[in-house]
Amino acid sequence: MGTNWDNLRPILLDAVGQTLWMVAATMIVGGFLGLLLGIALYSTRQGGILANRPVHTVLNVLVNIVRPIPFIIFITAIGPVTIAVVGTQLGTTAATFALICAATFGISRIVEQNLVTIDPGVIEAARAMGASPWRIITTLLVPEALGPLILGYTFVFVAVVDMSAVAGAIGGGGLGDFAIVYGYQRFNWGVTAVAVAIIIVLVQVAQFVGNRLARRVLRR
């Protein structure tokens, strides 16, 4: 059976646009929320600049509960929350909301792990000089960990592309939905191959850009 690309091309372009939208929104919103949560995890730990054991315990347990859940289960498990926030459990907007939630918790742990690698002596010196916690976070912690953070966010970008494809399995739109509906369900392996090729290109471009940015920052 031949593939009518004249009919499929507009649908494919819409799917590419939906995937790019889901990934971009997730990296911007989830990336920011994950950064805040990761800084909170690091700052409230024992010996941290805002040490607070109860707060750290709650945040740590919350991240440990959410982060390991496979995305295909997570996106269905938070269905009631998704409906309450965006009004539906289906479509690109609903999938993007689930992606943002999942990415926030995943990114927070990456941020925390990168901040832990900073020499504590540098932070102690800043505290001894009277720097406020906010000043230490914005002018010392984040800039010192910027290179590894870029690599961490690049890793998350690739994971979000993968998760956006998974979202297609339950009507989330994007390339995953396109590959399943017009490729897998119609036994058209050529269509599936095109969707896979586009995803590979997206991942390769993101990895290249992330590596270049991280290398430039680390050489400063």
C-alpha positions as a Markdown table, in Angstrom:
| # | Residue | x | y | z |
|---|---|---|---|---|
| 1 | Met | 0.0 | 0.0 | 0.0 |
| 2 | Gly | 1.5 | 3.3 | -1.1 |
| 3 | Thr | 1.7 | 6.3 | 1.2 |
| 4 | Asn | -0.2 | 9.4 | 0.2 |
| 5 | Trp | 2.2 | 12.1 | 1.5 |
| 6 | Asp | 0.1 | 14.9 | -0.1 |
| 7 | Asn | -2.6 | 14.1 | 2.5 |
| 8 | Leu | -0.2 | 13.2 | 5.3 |
| 9 | Arg | 2.2 | 16.1 | 5.0 |
| 10 | Pro | -0.1 | 18.7 | 6.7 |
| 11 | Ile | -0.9 | 16.3 | 9.5 |
| 12 | Leu | 2.8 | 15.5 | 9.9 |
| 13 | Leu | 3.7 | 19.2 | 10.1 |
| 14 | Asp | 0.9 | 19.7 | 12.7 |
| 15 | Ala | 2.4 | 16.8 | 14.7 |
| 16 | Val | 5.9 | 18.3 | 14.5 |
| 17 | Gly | 4.5 | 21.7 | 15.7 |
| 18 | Gln | 2.6 | 20.0 | 18.6 |
| 19 | Thr | 5.8 | 18.1 | 19.7 |
| 20 | Leu | 7.9 | 21.3 | 19.6 |
| 21 | Trp | 5.2 | 23.2 | 21.6 |
| 22 | Met | 5.0 | 20.5 | 24.2 |
| 23 | Val | 8.8 | 20.2 | 24.6 |
| 24 | Ala | 9.4 | 24.0 | 24.6 |
| 25 | Ala | 6.6 | 24.8 | 27.1 |
| 26 | Thr | 7.8 | 21.9 | 29.3 |
| 27 | Met | 11.5 | 23.1 | 29.2 |
| 28 | Ile | 10.5 | 26.7 | 30.0 |
| 29 | Val | 7.9 | 26.2 | 32.7 |
| 30 | Gly | 9.1 | 22.9 | 34.1 |
| 31 | Gly | 12.7 | 24.0 | 33.8 |
| 32 | Phe | 12.0 | 27.1 | 35.9 |
| 33 | Leu | 9.9 | 25.3 | 38.5 |
| 34 | Gly | 12.5 | 22.4 | 38.7 |
| 35 | Leu | 15.3 | 25.0 | 39.2 |
| 36 | Leu | 13.4 | 26.5 | 42.1 |
| 37 | Leu | 12.6 | 23.2 | 43.7 |
| 38 | Gly | 16.2 | 21.9 | 43.2 |
| 39 | Ile | 17.5 | 25.1 | 44.9 |
| 40 | Ala | 15.1 | 24.6 | 47.7 |
| 41 | Leu | 16.2 | 21.0 | 48.2 |
| 42 | Tyr | 19.8 | 22.0 | 48.3 |
| 43 | Ser | 19.4 | 25.1 | 50.5 |
| 44 | Thr | 17.2 | 23.4 | 53.1 |
| 45 | Arg | 19.4 | 20.3 | 53.6 |
| 46 | Gln | 21.4 | 19.9 | 56.8 |
| 47 | Gly | 24.2 | 22.5 | 56.8 |
| 48 | Gly | 22.6 | 24.4 | 53.9 |
| 49 | Ile | 22.2 | 28.2 | 53.7 |
| 50 | Leu | 18.5 | 27.8 | 54.6 |
| 51 | Ala | 18.7 | 24.6 | 56.6 |
| 52 | Asn | 15.2 | 23.4 | 57.6 |
| 53 | Arg | 14.9 | 19.7 | 58.2 |
| 54 | Pro | 11.1 | 19.4 | 58.1 |
| 55 | Val | 10.9 | 21.3 | 54.8 |
| 56 | His | 13.7 | 19.4 | 53.3 |
| 57 | Thr | 12.2 | 16.1 | 54.4 |
| 58 | Val | 8.8 | 16.9 | 52.8 |
| 59 | Leu | 10.4 | 18.1 | 49.5 |
| 60 | Asn | 12.7 | 15.1 | 49.4 |
| 61 | Val | 10.0 | 12.6 | 50.0 |
| 62 | Leu | 7.7 | 14.3 | 47.4 |
| 63 | Val | 10.4 | 14.2 | 44.7 |
| 64 | Asn | 11.3 | 10.6 | 45.6 |
| 65 | Ile | 7.6 | 9.6 | 45.2 |
| 66 | Val | 6.9 | 11.3 | 41.9 |
| 67 | Arg | 10.2 | 11.0 | 40.0 |
| 68 | Pro | 10.4 | 7.2 | 39.6 |
| 69 | Ile | 6.8 | 6.8 | 38.2 |
| 70 | Pro | 6.9 | 5.8 | 34.6 |
| 71 | Phe | 5.4 | 8.6 | 32.5 |
| 72 | Ile | 2.7 | 6.5 | 30.9 |
| 73 | Ile | 1.4 | 5.7 | 34.4 |
| 74 | Phe | 2.0 | 9.2 | 35.7 |
| 75 | Ile | 0.0 | 10.9 | 32.9 |
| 76 | Thr | -3.0 | 8.7 | 33.6 |
| 77 | Ala | -2.6 | 8.9 | 37.4 |
| 78 | Ile | -2.8 | 12.7 | 37.5 |
| 79 | Gly | -5.8 | 12.6 | 35.2 |
| 80 | Pro | -8.2 | 14.2 | 37.8 |
| 81 | Val | -5.7 | 17.0 | 38.4 |
| 82 | Thr | -5.2 | 17.6 | 34.7 |
| 83 | Ile | -9.0 | 17.8 | 34.2 |
| 84 | Ala | -9.3 | 20.2 | 37.1 |
| 85 | Val | -6.5 | 22.5 | 35.7 |
| 86 | Val | -6.9 | 22.4 | 31.9 |
| 87 | Gly | -10.5 | 21.0 | 31.7 |
| 88 | Thr | -9.6 | 17.8 | 29.7 |
| 89 | Gln | -7.4 | 14.8 | 29.9 |
| 90 | Leu | -6.9 | 14.5 | 26.2 |
| 91 | Gly | -5.0 | 16.7 | 23.7 |
| 92 | Thr | -1.8 | 18.6 | 23.5 |
| 93 | Thr | -2.6 | 21.0 | 26.4 |
| 94 | Ala | -3.4 | 18.2 | 28.8 |
| 95 | Ala | -0.2 | 16.3 | 27.8 |
| 96 | Thr | 1.9 | 19.4 | 28.2 |
| 97 | Phe | 0.5 | 19.9 | 31.7 |
| 98 | Ala | 1.5 | 16.3 | 32.6 |
| 99 | Leu | 4.9 | 16.8 | 31.0 |
| 100 | Ile | 5.6 | 20.0 | 33.0 |
| 101 | Cys | 4.7 | 18.2 | 36.3 |
| 102 | Ala | 6.9 | 15.2 | 35.6 |
| 103 | Ala | 9.8 | 17.4 | 34.3 |
| 104 | Thr | 9.7 | 19.7 | 37.4 |
| 105 | Phe | 10.4 | 16.8 | 39.8 |
| 106 | Gly | 13.0 | 15.2 | 37.5 |
| 107 | Ile | 14.8 | 18.5 | 37.0 |
| 108 | Ser | 14.8 | 19.4 | 40.7 |
| 109 | Arg | 16.9 | 16.4 | 41.5 |
| 110 | Ile | 19.4 | 17.2 | 38.7 |
| 111 | Val | 19.7 | 20.7 | 40.0 |
| 112 | Glu | 20.3 | 19.6 | 43.5 |
| 113 | Gln | 22.9 | 17.0 | 42.5 |
| 114 | Asn | 24.8 | 19.6 | 40.5 |
| 115 | Leu | 24.7 | 22.2 | 43.4 |
| 116 | Val | 26.1 | 19.6 | 45.8 |
| 117 | Thr | 29.3 | 19.5 | 43.8 |
| 118 | Ile | 30.1 | 23.1 | 44.5 |
| 119 | Asp | 33.0 | 23.5 | 47.0 |
| 120 | Pro | 31.3 | 24.2 | 50.5 |
| 121 | Gly | 34.3 | 26.4 | 51.3 |
| 122 | Val | 33.3 | 28.9 | 48.7 |
| 123 | Ile | 29.8 | 29.2 | 50.1 |
| 124 | Glu | 31.2 | 29.5 | 53.7 |
| 125 | Ala | 33.5 | 32.3 | 52.5 |
| 126 | Ala | 30.5 | 34.1 | 51.0 |
| 127 | Arg | 28.5 | 33.7 | 54.3 |
| 128 | Ala | 31.4 | 34.9 | 56.3 |
| 129 | Met | 31.5 | 38.1 | 54.2 |
| 130 | Gly | 27.8 | 38.7 | 55.1 |
| 131 | Ala | 26.2 | 37.7 | 51.8 |
| 132 | Ser | 22.5 | 37.0 | 52.1 |
| 133 | Pro | 21.1 | 33.6 | 51.1 |
| 134 | Trp | 19.4 | 35.1 | 48.0 |
| 135 | Arg | 22.7 | 36.7 | 46.9 |
| 136 | Ile | 24.6 | 33.5 | 47.4 |
| 137 | Ile | 22.0 | 31.6 | 45.3 |
| 138 | Thr | 21.9 | 34.1 | 42.4 |
| 139 | Thr | 25.5 | 35.2 | 42.2 |
| 140 | Leu | 27.4 | 32.0 | 43.4 |
| 141 | Leu | 25.4 | 28.8 | 43.3 |
| 142 | Val | 23.7 | 29.0 | 40.0 |
| 143 | Pro | 26.7 | 30.6 | 38.1 |
| 144 | Glu | 29.1 | 28.1 | 39.5 |
| 145 | Ala | 26.9 | 25.1 | 38.5 |
| 146 | Leu | 25.8 | 26.6 | 35.1 |
| 147 | Gly | 27.9 | 24.4 | 32.8 |
| 148 | Pro | 26.8 | 21.1 | 34.4 |
| 149 | Leu | 23.2 | 22.4 | 34.7 |
| 150 | Ile | 23.2 | 23.0 | 30.9 |
| 151 | Leu | 24.2 | 19.4 | 30.3 |
| 152 | Gly | 21.6 | 18.3 | 32.8 |
| 153 | Tyr | 18.9 | 20.3 | 31.1 |
| 154 | Thr | 20.0 | 18.9 | 27.7 |
| 155 | Phe | 19.6 | 15.4 | 29.2 |
| 156 | Val | 16.1 | 16.4 | 30.3 |
| 157 | Phe | 15.2 | 17.8 | 26.9 |
| 158 | Val | 15.9 | 14.4 | 25.3 |
| 159 | Ala | 13.8 | 12.7 | 28.0 |
| 160 | Val | 10.9 | 15.2 | 27.4 |
| 161 | Val | 11.0 | 14.4 | 23.7 |
| 162 | Asp | 10.7 | 10.7 | 24.6 |
| 163 | Met | 7.8 | 11.5 | 27.0 |
| 164 | Ser | 6.0 | 13.6 | 24.5 |
| 165 | Ala | 6.0 | 10.6 | 22.1 |
| 166 | Val | 4.6 | 8.4 | 24.9 |
| 167 | Ala | 1.8 | 11.0 | 25.4 |
| 168 | Gly | 0.7 | 10.3 | 21.9 |
| 169 | Ala | -0.3 | 6.8 | 23.0 |
| 170 | Ile | -3.2 | 8.3 | 25.0 |
| 171 | Gly | -4.3 | 11.1 | 22.6 |
| 172 | Gly | -1.7 | 13.6 | 23.6 |
| 173 | Gly | -1.0 | 14.6 | 20.0 |
| 174 | Gly | 2.4 | 15.2 | 18.5 |
| 175 | Leu | 4.8 | 12.8 | 16.6 |
| 176 | Gly | 4.0 | 9.9 | 18.9 |
| 177 | Asp | 0.3 | 10.2 | 18.1 |
| 178 | Phe | 1.1 | 10.5 | 14.4 |
| 179 | Ala | 3.3 | 7.4 | 14.4 |
| 180 | Ile | 0.7 | 5.3 | 16.2 |
| 181 | Val | -2.4 | 6.4 | 14.3 |
| 182 | Tyr | -1.0 | 6.7 | 10.8 |
| 183 | Gly | 1.9 | 4.3 | 11.1 |
| 184 | Tyr | 1.4 | 1.5 | 13.7 |
| 185 | Gln | -2.4 | 1.1 | 13.5 |
| 186 | Arg | -2.3 | 1.1 | 9.6 |
| 187 | Phe | 0.7 | -1.1 | 9.3 |
| 188 | Asn | 2.5 | 1.7 | 7.5 |
| 189 | Trp | 6.1 | 1.3 | 8.7 |
| 190 | Gly | 7.3 | 4.0 | 6.3 |
| 191 | Val | 5.2 | 6.6 | 8.2 |
| 192 | Thr | 6.5 | 5.3 | 11.6 |
| 193 | Ala | 10.1 | 5.5 | 10.3 |
| 194 | Val | 9.6 | 9.2 | 9.2 |
| 195 | Ala | 8.3 | 10.1 | 12.7 |
| 196 | Val | 11.2 | 8.3 | 14.3 |
| 197 | Ala | 13.7 | 10.0 | 12.0 |
| 198 | Ile | 12.3 | 13.4 | 12.9 |
| 199 | Ile | 12.5 | 12.6 | 16.7 |
| 200 | Ile | 16.2 | 11.5 | 16.2 |
| 201 | Val | 17.0 | 14.8 | 14.4 |
| 202 | Leu | 15.4 | 16.8 | 17.2 |
| 203 | Val | 17.4 | 15.0 | 19.8 |
| 204 | Gln | 20.7 | 15.3 | 17.9 |
| 205 | Val | 20.2 | 19.0 | 17.4 |
| 206 | Ala | 19.4 | 19.5 | 21.1 |
| 207 | Gln | 22.4 | 17.5 | 22.2 |
| 208 | Phe | 24.7 | 19.4 | 19.8 |
| 209 | Val | 23.5 | 22.8 | 21.0 |
| 210 | Gly | 23.6 | 21.7 | 24.7 |
| 211 | Asn | 27.1 | 20.4 | 24.4 |
| 212 | Arg | 28.3 | 23.6 | 22.7 |
| 213 | Leu | 26.7 | 25.9 | 25.3 |
| 214 | Ala | 28.1 | 23.8 | 28.2 |
| 215 | Arg | 31.6 | 23.7 | 26.7 |
| 216 | Arg | 31.5 | 27.5 | 26.2 |
| 217 | Val | 30.4 | 28.1 | 29.8 |
| 218 | Leu | 32.9 | 25.7 | 31.3 |
| 219 | Arg | 35.8 | 27.4 | 29.4 |
| 220 | Arg | 35.0 | 30.9 | 30.9 |
